[in-house]
Amino acid sequence: MYWVGSLDTCPAATTQAALWAVRQDRPALLVAAIPIGPEDVVRRLAEDVDEMVCLRTPRFFSAVGQFYLRFEPVDDEDVLKILREEQKRHLAKSLGKAK
């Protein structure tokens, strides 16, 4: 199972590209989970996944940041660090060494 998303960290086109890329790996189940998004975008993304989870689709949506008290950009290096840590965790788990 793969989890992809969210619109709070990447725009819809990037999310859709990520979904297409993950689909290439032929996961048994592809789930996209996003906290909030415009209904038309959520519906479009839902076409590319097995399951779409979206907590809220407000009627008037202009930007994700309008729904957060603090909405700050994430530094590329922080994202790379998180991805490296997750890759290590996944590798350890697949080798049966997960804590």
KEVEXTOR-718715 format. One record per atom (N, C-alpha, C): chain; residue in three letters; residue number from 1; x, y, z. Coordinates in pm, 1 decimal, m for minus. Layout:
# residues N
 kette rest  nr       c1       c2       c3
     A  ALA NUM        X        Y        Z
...
//
This chain:
# residues 99
 kette rest  nr       c1       c2       c3
     A  MET   1     84.4   m116.3      0.0
     A  MET   1      0.0      0.0      0.0
     A  MET   1     89.4    123.2      0.0
     A  TYR   2     52.8    220.1    m80.3
     A  TYR   2    122.6    347.7    m86.4
     A  TYR   2     28.7    457.4    m40.9
     A  TRP   3     84.1    556.4     28.1
     A  TRP   3     10.1    676.2     64.1
     A  TRP   3     79.3    791.4     m5.7
     A  VAL   4      2.1    871.9    m76.9
     A  VAL   4     59.2    984.6   m148.9
     A  VAL   4    m19.5   1109.1   m114.9
     A  GLY   5     48.3   1219.2   m112.7
     A  GLY   5    m21.9   1345.9    m98.0
     A  GLY   5     45.1   1421.2     12.8
     A  SER   6     23.9   1534.3     18.3
     A  SER   6    m98.9   1606.3     31.5
     A  SER   6    m89.5   1740.1    m37.6
     A  LEU   7   m204.9   1800.3    m60.7
     A  LEU   7   m208.0   1928.6   m127.7
     A  LEU   7   m150.9   2040.0    m42.6
     A  ASP   8   m129.6   2015.2     86.8
     A  ASP   8    m68.6   2119.5    168.8
     A  ASP   8     81.8   2125.4    148.8
     A  THR   9    140.8   2024.0     88.2
     A  THR   9    285.0   2026.4     64.1
     A  THR   9    320.2   2030.0    m82.9
     A  CYS  10    227.1   1998.1   m168.9
     A  CYS  10    255.8   2005.9   m312.3
     A  CYS  10    127.5   2032.6   m388.6
     A  PRO  11    138.0   2109.0   m496.6
     A  PRO  11     17.8   2139.8   m572.4
     A  PRO  11    m42.4   2017.0   m639.5
     A  ALA  12   m163.2   2033.4   m688.7
     A  ALA  12   m237.1   1921.2   m747.0
     A  ALA  12   m161.1   1852.4   m859.6
     A  ALA  13    m97.5   1927.3   m946.8
     A  ALA  13    m25.1   1866.0  m1059.3
     A  ALA  13     89.9   1779.4  m1008.9
     A  THR  14    158.2   1824.6   m905.7
     A  THR  14    267.2   1746.5   m848.6
     A  THR  14    213.1   1621.7   m780.8
     A  THR  15    101.6   1636.9   m710.6
     A  THR  15     38.7   1521.6   m646.5
     A  THR  15     m3.4   1419.9   m751.0
     A  GLN  16    m63.3   1467.1   m859.8
     A  GLN  16   m106.7   1374.8   m964.1
     A  GLN  16     12.9   1304.5  m1028.0
     A  ALA  17    120.8   1375.6  m1051.5
     A  ALA  17    241.4   1313.7  m1107.1
     A  ALA  17    296.3   1208.4  m1011.5
     A  ALA  18    291.9   1237.5   m881.3
     A  ALA  18    338.7   1140.3   m781.6
     A  ALA  18    250.7   1015.6   m784.0
     A  LEU  19    120.9   1034.5   m797.2
     A  LEU  19     29.1    920.0   m803.7
     A  LEU  19     58.6    834.4   m926.0
     A  TRP  20     81.2    898.8  m1039.5
     A  TRP  20    112.0    823.8  m1162.1
     A  TRP  20    242.8    747.3  m1147.0
     A  ALA  21    341.8    811.5  m1083.8
     A  ALA  21    471.3    745.9  m1064.8
     A  ALA  21    458.0    624.4   m973.0
     A  VAL  22    385.1    640.0   m865.6
     A  VAL  22    365.4    528.8   m771.9
     A  VAL  22    287.2    416.4   m838.7
     A  ARG  23    189.2    451.5   m920.2
     A  ARG  23    107.8    350.9   m988.5
     A  ARG  23    195.5    261.5  m1076.9
     A  GLN  24    305.6    314.4  m1125.9
     A  GLN  24    399.0    235.7  m1208.0
     A  GLN  24    455.3    116.6  m1131.2
     A  ASP  25    462.7    128.2   m998.4
     A  ASP  25    512.4     19.2   m914.2
     A  ASP  25    407.1    m88.0   m888.9
     A  ARG  26    286.8    m68.1   m940.5
     A  ARG  26    175.6   m162.3   m928.1
     A  ARG  26    145.3   m200.5   m781.8
     A  PRO  27    119.8   m100.7   m698.2
     A  PRO  27     86.1   m133.4   m559.0
     A  PRO  27    m47.8   m206.1   m551.4
     A  ALA  28    m63.0   m287.2   m449.2
     A  ALA  28   m190.2   m356.8   m428.8
     A  ALA  28   m301.3   m256.4   m399.4
     A  LEU  29   m267.0   m147.0   m332.9
     A  LEU  29   m364.8    m44.1   m297.5
     A  LEU  29   m294.8     90.5   m298.1
     A  LEU  30   m351.3    186.2   m367.7
     A  LEU  30   m295.4    320.9   m372.7
     A  LEU  30   m396.0    416.4   m309.9
     A  VAL  31   m355.8    478.6   m199.0
     A  VAL  31   m443.2    569.2   m124.4
     A  VAL  31   m382.5    708.8   m127.3
     A  ALA  32   m464.2    806.8   m159.9
     A  ALA  32   m422.2    946.8   m149.2
     A  ALA  32   m497.9   1006.3    m31.6
     A  ALA  33   m426.0   1070.4     57.7
     A  ALA  33   m488.3   1131.9    175.1
     A  ALA  33   m446.1   1278.0    182.2
     A  ILE  34   m543.9   1364.5    179.7
     A  ILE  34   m517.3   1508.1    187.1
     A  ILE  34   m612.1   1569.6    289.0
     A  PRO  35   m565.0   1668.3    362.4
     A  PRO  35   m650.6   1726.7    464.9
     A  PRO  35   m760.2   1815.6    408.2
     A  ILE  36   m730.0   1885.2    297.8
     A  ILE  36   m826.1   1981.1    243.5
     A  ILE  36   m793.4   2005.3     97.2
     A  GLY  37   m896.2   2030.5     18.5
     A  GLY  37   m872.7   2059.1   m122.2
     A  GLY  37  m1001.1   2099.0   m191.4
     A  PRO  38   m988.0   2164.6   m305.4
     A  PRO  38  m1107.9   2199.4   m381.4
     A  PRO  38  m1173.1   2073.6   m437.6
     A  GLU  39  m1303.6   2070.1   m437.4
     A  GLU  39  m1376.0   1948.5   m474.8
     A  GLU  39  m1338.3   1898.5   m614.0
     A  ASP  40  m1323.9   1988.6   m710.9
     A  ASP  40  m1292.0   1944.0   m846.6
     A  ASP  40  m1154.9   1877.3   m853.5
     A  VAL  41  m1060.1   1928.8   m777.2
     A  VAL  41   m925.4   1869.9   m775.1
     A  VAL  41   m928.8   1734.3   m705.4
     A  VAL  42   m999.4   1726.9   m594.7
     A  VAL  42  m1009.9   1600.5   m521.4
     A  VAL  42  m1073.7   1493.8   m610.0
     A  ARG  43  m1177.7   1530.9   m680.8
     A  ARG  43  m1243.7   1434.8   m772.0
     A  ARG  43  m1148.5   1389.7   m882.5
     A  ARG  44  m1073.3   1484.1   m939.0
     A  ARG  44   m978.6   1450.2  m1045.9
     A  ARG  44   m869.9   1356.1   m994.4
     A  LEU  45   m814.5   1386.2   m877.8
     A  LEU  45   m710.6   1299.9   m820.9
     A  LEU  45   m766.8   1162.8   m784.7
     A  ALA  46   m892.2   1158.4   m741.8
     A  ALA  46   m954.9   1032.0   m701.8
     A  ALA  46   m962.7    933.2   m817.9
     A  GLU  47   m961.5    983.3   m940.0
     A  GLU  47   m966.0    895.6  m1057.0
     A  GLU  47   m839.2    811.3  m1070.5
     A  ASP  48   m729.9    856.2  m1008.2
     A  ASP  48   m601.1    788.8  m1022.9
     A  ASP  48   m561.5    703.5   m903.2
     A  VAL  49   m652.3    687.1   m807.3
     A  VAL  49   m620.4    609.3   m687.9
     A  VAL  49   m730.6    507.9   m659.5
     A  ASP  50   m698.2    412.9   m574.3
     A  ASP  50   m797.3    315.8   m530.8
     A  ASP  50   m886.9    374.6   m422.0
     A  GLU  51   m828.8    461.7   m342.6
     A  GLU  51   m904.9    523.9   m234.1
     A  GLU  51   m856.2    666.2   m214.3
     A  MET  52   m950.4    759.3   m203.3
     A  MET  52   m918.7    899.3   m177.6
     A  MET  52   m976.0    936.8    m42.2
     A  VAL  53   m892.9    995.4     41.4
     A  VAL  53   m937.7   1044.1    171.5
     A  VAL  53   m911.5   1194.4    173.6
     A  CYS  54  m1016.0   1271.2    188.9
     A  CYS  54  m1003.9   1416.6    199.1
     A  CYS  54  m1098.2   1461.4    310.1
     A  LEU  55  m1043.1   1529.0    410.4
     A  LEU  55  m1122.4   1566.5    526.5
     A  LEU  55  m1220.3   1679.6    499.2
     A  ARG  56  m1184.1   1767.6    405.9
     A  ARG  56  m1269.3   1884.2    384.6
     A  ARG  56  m1253.4   1937.4    242.8
     A  THR  57  m1365.6   1966.5    178.6
     A  THR  57  m1365.9   2029.7     46.2
     A  THR  57  m1451.3   2156.6     55.4
     A  PRO  58  m1391.5   2265.7    100.8
     A  PRO  58  m1467.7   2388.6    120.5
     A  PRO  58  m1520.5   2445.5    m11.4
     A  ARG  59  m1633.1   2509.8     m1.0
     A  ARG  59  m1697.0   2567.8   m119.4
     A  ARG  59  m1611.9   2677.8   m180.8
     A  PHE  60  m1554.3   2761.1    m96.8
     A  PHE  60  m1470.6   2871.1   m145.0
     A  PHE  60  m1325.0   2840.7   m110.5
     A  PHE  61  m1251.8   2798.7   m208.9
     A  PHE  61  m1114.1   2755.7   m189.5
     A  PHE  61  m1024.7   2834.9   m284.1
     A  SER  62   m929.0   2907.7   m227.1
     A  SER  62   m834.4   2978.3   m314.0
     A  SER  62   m692.7   2926.8   m295.7
     A  ALA  63   m658.6   2885.8   m173.8
     A  ALA  63   m525.2   2832.5   m147.1
     A  ALA  63   m527.8   2752.1    m17.6
     A  VAL  64   m444.0   2651.3    m10.3
     A  VAL  64   m438.1   2566.8    109.2
     A  VAL  64   m405.2   2649.7    232.3
     A  GLY  65   m313.8   2742.7    219.2
     A  GLY  65   m268.7   2822.8    332.2
     A  GLY  65   m377.9   2900.7    401.3
     A  GLN  66   m488.2   2928.2    332.9
     A  GLN  66   m595.7   3005.6    394.8
     A  GLN  66   m663.6   2928.3    508.1
     A  PHE  67   m640.3   2798.5    517.4
     A  PHE  67   m705.2   2715.1    617.9
     A  PHE  67   m614.2   2677.7    734.7
     A  TYR  68   m495.1   2735.3    739.6
     A  TYR  68   m398.5   2705.0    845.4
     A  TYR  68   m360.7   2831.9    920.0
     A  LEU  69   m340.6   2820.1   1050.4
     A  LEU  69   m290.6   2933.6   1127.1
     A  LEU  69   m143.6   2957.8   1094.5
     A  ARG  70    m68.5   2848.9   1081.6
     A  ARG  70     73.3   2856.6   1043.1
     A  ARG  70     91.4   2770.9    918.6
     A  PHE  71    134.5   2833.0    811.0
     A  PHE  71    157.0   2760.5    687.1
     A  PHE  71    287.4   2811.0    627.4
     A  GLU  72    394.1   2741.9    662.5
     A  GLU  72    527.7   2784.3    621.0
     A  GLU  72    584.4   2684.4    521.9
     A  PRO  73    664.1   2733.0    429.2
     A  PRO  73    725.4   2640.7    333.0
     A  PRO  73    821.5   2544.7    402.3
     A  VAL  74    836.2   2427.2    344.5
     A  VAL  74    929.1   2327.0    396.2
     A  VAL  74   1054.7   2333.1    310.4
     A  ASP  75   1167.7   2344.8    376.2
     A  ASP  75   1295.7   2353.4    307.6
     A  ASP  75   1326.3   2221.5    236.1
     A  ASP  76   1381.9   2229.9    116.6
     A  ASP  76   1415.9   2110.3     39.2
     A  ASP  76   1504.0   2014.4    118.1
     A  GLU  77   1598.0   2067.0    191.8
     A  GLU  77   1688.8   1980.8    268.8
     A  GLU  77   1613.2   1904.8    377.2
     A  ASP  78   1514.7   1968.5    437.9
     A  ASP  78   1432.4   1899.4    537.8
     A  ASP  78   1353.6   1785.1    474.2
     A  VAL  79   1299.5   1809.6    356.1
     A  VAL  79   1225.3   1704.8    285.6
     A  VAL  79   1318.2   1588.7    252.1
     A  LEU  80   1436.3   1618.4    202.1
     A  LEU  80   1532.0   1512.3    168.5
     A  LEU  80   1572.1   1433.0    292.2
     A  LYS  81   1589.5   1500.7    404.5
     A  LYS  81   1622.8   1432.3    529.3
     A  LYS  81   1511.9   1335.7    569.5
     A  ILE  82   1388.5   1381.6    562.2
     A  ILE  82   1273.8   1296.7    597.1
     A  ILE  82   1267.4   1176.3    504.0
     A  LEU  83   1286.8   1198.8    374.9
     A  LEU  83   1282.6   1089.0    278.3
     A  LEU  83   1393.7    987.3    303.4
     A  ARG  84   1513.1   1035.3    335.9
     A  ARG  84   1623.8    942.9    366.2
     A  ARG  84   1593.0    860.2    491.3
     A  GLU  85   1540.0    924.8    594.9
     A  GLU  85   1504.7    853.8    717.6
     A  GLU  85   1396.7    748.8    691.6
     A  GLU  86   1298.5    785.1    611.7
     A  GLU  86   1191.3    690.9    580.0
     A  GLU  86   1245.2    574.5    497.3
     A  GLN  87   1335.3    602.6    407.3
     A  GLN  87   1395.1    495.9    326.2
     A  GLN  87   1471.9    398.3    415.7
     A  LYS  88   1546.5    450.6    511.5
     A  LYS  88   1619.5    365.0    605.4
     A  LYS  88   1522.9    280.9    689.3
     A  ARG  89   1416.0    344.5    737.6
     A  ARG  89   1316.7    273.4    817.4
     A  ARG  89   1251.1    162.6    736.2
     A  HIS  90   1217.3    192.7    613.6
     A  HIS  90   1154.0     93.7    526.7
     A  HIS  90   1249.4    m22.6    498.4
     A  LEU  91   1375.0      7.8    473.2
     A  LEU  91   1474.0    m95.8    446.7
     A  LEU  91   1492.4   m184.0    570.2
     A  ALA  92   1503.5   m121.8    686.4
     A  ALA  92   1519.4   m198.4    810.2
     A  ALA  92   1398.4   m288.6    834.1
     A  LYS  93   1281.1   m235.6    809.2
     A  LYS  93   1159.3   m315.1    827.2
     A  LYS  93   1156.5   m433.0    730.5
     A  SER  94   1194.8   m408.7    605.4
     A  SER  94   1191.6   m517.4    507.4
     A  SER  94   1297.8   m622.7    536.9
     A  LEU  95   1400.5   m585.9    609.0
     A  LEU  95   1503.9   m681.9    649.0
     A  LEU  95   1471.6   m747.4    784.1
     A  GLY  96   1359.2   m708.7    842.1
     A  GLY  96   1317.6   m767.9    968.6
     A  GLY  96   1389.2   m710.3   1089.1
     A  LYS  97   1448.3   m591.5   1074.4
     A  LYS  97   1522.6   m531.5   1183.1
     A  LYS  97   1451.9   m410.2   1243.0
     A  ALA  98   1329.1   m389.7   1206.0
     A  ALA  98   1257.0   m271.6   1255.5
     A  ALA  98   1233.5   m283.2   1404.7
     A  LYS  99   1239.4   m169.0   1468.4
     A  LYS  99   1219.0   m165.1   1614.4
     A  LYS  99   1073.4   m159.4   1646.6
//
